[in-house]
Amino acid sequence: MSSPSRRRTEALSRERIVDAAVALLDEAGEGGLTFRALSQALATGPGAIYHHVANKEELLAAATDAVVAGTLAGEPEGSPRDNVRALALGLFDAIDEHPWVAGGLTASSWQATSPRIFERVGRQVRDLGVPQDRWFTVTSVLMQYILGAAAQNAANARILGPDVDRDEFLGAVSTTWEELDADEYSFTRTVADQMRSHDDREQFLEGIDLVLAGIGTTVPGTGTT
């Protein structure tokens, strides 16, 4: 008859480990992802986990890929332009919900996760009618905006922390902008009220529309304007 510890090890799978890692990352961030904490969450020993993943870098890459894969699941059904917007917003929301994903999109996960995103975005670029010799550049620009803006949003949320009221914070910053020197900061003072009332998701989508409009201007016939 096998021992309880052996049964736990046999029941342990890479999928269970990754799911537990995602939960731990959501709770404690990248700094809280340790094999000791993961062992406690799974009621097993570190050795059983090492049987499935070699190190923390591999585990973080797998957790990142799991979140991104879940976001990209399913086939898009709208127009290429609408699909780009939906795809972009899905990634934005995923990184907003799991801020550590932004940090996980590093060299360690580039081989798995980034090509997954690149493929999905690239298919929509192709379907927009972009000439093949422009596919790489246009897809790269879209990816850079999507991941860069989403990462910055996640970083802002981490800086503020869960106890800071966003509206109060933006109101205070806007007031500070309005009180800047009128000659040196004439533009910043003018848009201070817009910053106070802006919505992050709406602003992100407006940025996607600007990129798509730019594609339509530089690559005529794509139907993105």
C-alpha positions as semicolon CSV with decimal commas, in nm:
position;residue;x (nm);y (nm);z (nm)
1;M;0,000;0,000;0,000
2;S;0,146;0,338;-0,098
3;S;0,210;0,604;0,165
4;P;0,007;0,930;0,183
5;S;0,312;1,130;0,074
6;R;0,358;0,905;-0,230
7;R;-0,009;0,943;-0,324
8;R;0,019;1,322;-0,299
9;T;0,324;1,317;-0,525
10;E;0,151;1,091;-0,777
11;A;-0,156;1,320;-0,781
12;L;0,060;1,625;-0,833
13;S;0,070;1,752;-1,190
14;R;0,234;2,041;-1,368
15;E;-0,110;2,192;-1,423
16;R;-0,189;2,184;-1,050
17;I;0,146;2,341;-0,972
18;V;0,096;2,619;-1,225
19;D;-0,257;2,688;-1,098
20;A;-0,125;2,713;-0,742
21;A;0,157;2,939;-0,860
22;V;-0,093;3,174;-1,029
23;A;-0,296;3,194;-0,707
24;L;0,017;3,261;-0,504
25;L;0,139;3,527;-0,746
26;D;-0,200;3,699;-0,733
27;E;-0,186;3,702;-0,354
28;A;0,177;3,783;-0,285
29;G;0,337;3,895;-0,613
30;E;0,654;3,764;-0,772
31;G;0,848;3,806;-0,449
32;G;0,610;3,571;-0,272
33;L;0,652;3,291;-0,524
34;T;0,886;3,051;-0,348
35;F;0,903;2,675;-0,361
36;R;0,851;2,669;0,014
37;A;0,526;2,866;-0,009
38;L;0,417;2,658;-0,307
39;S;0,493;2,337;-0,117
40;Q;0,274;2,454;0,169
41;A;-0,010;2,547;-0,067
42;L;0,005;2,204;-0,234
43;A;0,072;2,009;0,086
44;T;0,376;1,843;-0,065
45;G;0,753;1,865;-0,060
46;P;0,976;2,081;-0,280
47;G;1,121;1,771;-0,442
48;A;0,783;1,675;-0,587
49;I;0,753;2,019;-0,742
50;Y;1,105;2,009;-0,884
51;H;1,003;1,691;-1,063
52;H;0,773;1,905;-1,280
53;V;0,950;2,244;-1,295
54;A;1,322;2,310;-1,277
55;N;1,328;2,650;-1,107
56;K;1,135;2,966;-1,024
57;E;1,202;3,120;-1,366
58;E;1,043;2,824;-1,542
59;L;0,749;2,834;-1,302
60;L;0,691;3,208;-1,355
61;A;0,708;3,159;-1,732
62;A;0,456;2,874;-1,712
63;A;0,220;3,079;-1,494
64;T;0,247;3,374;-1,732
65;D;0,178;3,153;-2,030
66;A;-0,123;2,996;-1,856
67;V;-0,285;3,336;-1,797
68;V;-0,213;3,457;-2,150
69;A;-0,333;3,129;-2,305
70;G;-0,659;3,158;-2,114
71;T;-0,704;3,513;-2,239
72;L;-0,645;3,411;-2,600
73;A;-0,865;3,101;-2,587
74;G;-1,135;3,077;-2,853
75;E;-1,150;3,198;-3,209
76;P;-1,232;3,565;-3,287
77;E;-1,560;3,615;-3,468
78;G;-1,571;3,987;-3,554
79;S;-1,402;4,204;-3,811
80;P;-1,020;4,218;-3,797
81;R;-1,038;4,569;-3,647
82;D;-1,287;4,460;-3,380
83;N;-1,081;4,150;-3,312
84;V;-0,768;4,358;-3,253
85;R;-0,959;4,577;-3,007
86;A;-1,106;4,275;-2,825
87;L;-0,771;4,097;-2,813
88;A;-0,595;4,408;-2,686
89;L;-0,856;4,474;-2,418
90;G;-0,847;4,112;-2,308
91;L;-0,471;4,131;-2,252
92;F;-0,506;4,469;-2,080
93;D;-0,764;4,328;-1,839
94;A;-0,560;4,012;-1,777
95;I;-0,250;4,211;-1,684
96;D;-0,463;4,446;-1,473
97;E;-0,601;4,144;-1,284
98;H;-0,261;3,969;-1,267
99;P;-0,003;4,255;-1,255
100;W;0,288;4,012;-1,222
101;V;0,222;3,892;-1,579
102;A;0,382;4,213;-1,707
103;G;0,705;4,116;-1,533
104;G;0,666;3,756;-1,644
105;L;0,682;3,859;-2,010
106;T;1,061;3,851;-2,004
107;A;1,326;3,651;-2,186
108;S;1,234;3,342;-1,985
109;S;0,880;3,335;-2,128
110;W;0,958;3,483;-2,469
111;Q;0,990;3,141;-2,631
112;A;0,638;3,036;-2,530
113;T;0,419;3,332;-2,441
114;S;0,523;3,613;-2,672
115;P;0,498;3,407;-2,994
116;R;0,149;3,307;-2,880
117;I;0,047;3,674;-2,860
118;F;0,238;3,761;-3,177
119;E;0,057;3,488;-3,371
120;R;-0,288;3,600;-3,261
121;V;-0,221;3,968;-3,330
122;G;-0,044;3,887;-3,656
123;R;-0,339;3,694;-3,794
124;Q;-0,557;4,002;-3,750
125;V;-0,292;4,221;-3,914
126;R;-0,290;3,983;-4,209
127;D;-0,671;3,987;-4,226
128;L;-0,670;4,367;-4,222
129;G;-0,507;4,350;-4,564
130;V;-0,163;4,470;-4,461
131;P;0,094;4,370;-4,728
132;Q;0,305;4,073;-4,626
133;D;0,629;4,270;-4,626
134;R;0,480;4,492;-4,351
135;W;0,340;4,216;-4,130
136;F;0,632;4,199;-3,889
137;T;0,659;4,575;-3,834
138;V;0,286;4,638;-3,796
139;T;0,236;4,341;-3,563
140;S;0,538;4,444;-3,356
141;V;0,406;4,799;-3,315
142;L;0,066;4,673;-3,200
143;M;0,227;4,431;-2,954
144;Q;0,456;4,699;-2,816
145;Y;0,164;4,931;-2,753
146;I;-0,063;4,662;-2,604
147;L;0,194;4,513;-2,368
148;G;0,365;4,842;-2,288
149;A;0,046;5,028;-2,200
150;A;-0,092;4,733;-2,004
151;A;0,235;4,697;-1,811
152;Q;0,240;5,068;-1,728
153;N;-0,117;5,050;-1,603
154;A;-0,026;4,753;-1,382
155;A;0,280;4,939;-1,252
156;N;0,069;5,241;-1,164
157;A;-0,171;5,019;-0,969
158;R;0,118;4,862;-0,777
159;I;0,259;5,204;-0,690
160;L;-0,075;5,328;-0,557
161;G;-0,151;5,008;-0,367
162;P;-0,494;4,868;-0,279
163;D;-0,567;5,125;-0,006
164;V;-0,539;5,437;-0,223
165;D;-0,857;5,579;-0,372
166;R;-0,788;5,631;-0,743
167;D;-1,031;5,920;-0,786
168;E;-0,888;6,105;-0,488
169;F;-0,534;6,047;-0,611
170;L;-0,609;6,171;-0,963
171;G;-0,794;6,468;-0,818
172;A;-0,494;6,564;-0,609
173;V;-0,253;6,527;-0,902
174;S;-0,484;6,728;-1,128
175;T;-0,499;7,007;-0,872
176;T;-0,119;7,008;-0,855
177;W;-0,102;7,035;-1,235
178;E;-0,350;7,324;-1,235
179;E;-0,126;7,511;-0,992
180;L;0,188;7,481;-1,205
181;D;0,347;7,789;-1,359
182;A;0,115;7,913;-1,635
183;D;0,396;8,001;-1,875
184;E;0,618;7,697;-1,825
185;Y;0,336;7,441;-1,814
186;S;0,062;7,593;-2,027
187;F;-0,027;7,264;-2,197
188;T;-0,019;7,053;-1,881
189;R;-0,244;7,298;-1,698
190;T;-0,493;7,286;-1,986
191;V;-0,535;6,907;-1,978
192;A;-0,529;6,870;-1,599
193;D;-0,905;6,827;-1,582
194;Q;-0,897;6,561;-1,854
195;M;-0,644;6,363;-1,651
196;R;-0,868;6,388;-1,344
197;S;-1,166;6,228;-1,518
198;H;-1,003;5,981;-1,757
199;D;-1,083;5,610;-1,764
200;D;-0,780;5,383;-1,808
201;R;-0,955;5,121;-2,022
202;E;-1,120;5,377;-2,248
203;Q;-0,791;5,560;-2,290
204;F;-0,619;5,232;-2,376
205;L;-0,876;5,154;-2,645
206;E;-0,843;5,506;-2,786
207;G;-0,473;5,433;-2,819
208;I;-0,550;5,112;-3,010
209;D;-0,777;5,312;-3,243
210;L;-0,498;5,564;-3,300
211;V;-0,256;5,284;-3,391
212;L;-0,513;5,128;-3,626
213;A;-0,580;5,467;-3,783
214;G;-0,207;5,509;-3,835
215;I;-0,192;5,170;-4,003
216;G;-0,472;5,279;-4,234
217;T;-0,287;5,598;-4,322
218;T;0,048;5,437;-4,395
219;V;-0,093;5,117;-4,545
220;P;-0,387;5,224;-4,766
221;G;-0,668;4,978;-4,825
222;T;-0,657;4,814;-4,482
223;G;-0,994;4,951;-4,377
224;T;-0,869;5,067;-4,038
225;T;-0,952;5,435;-4,068
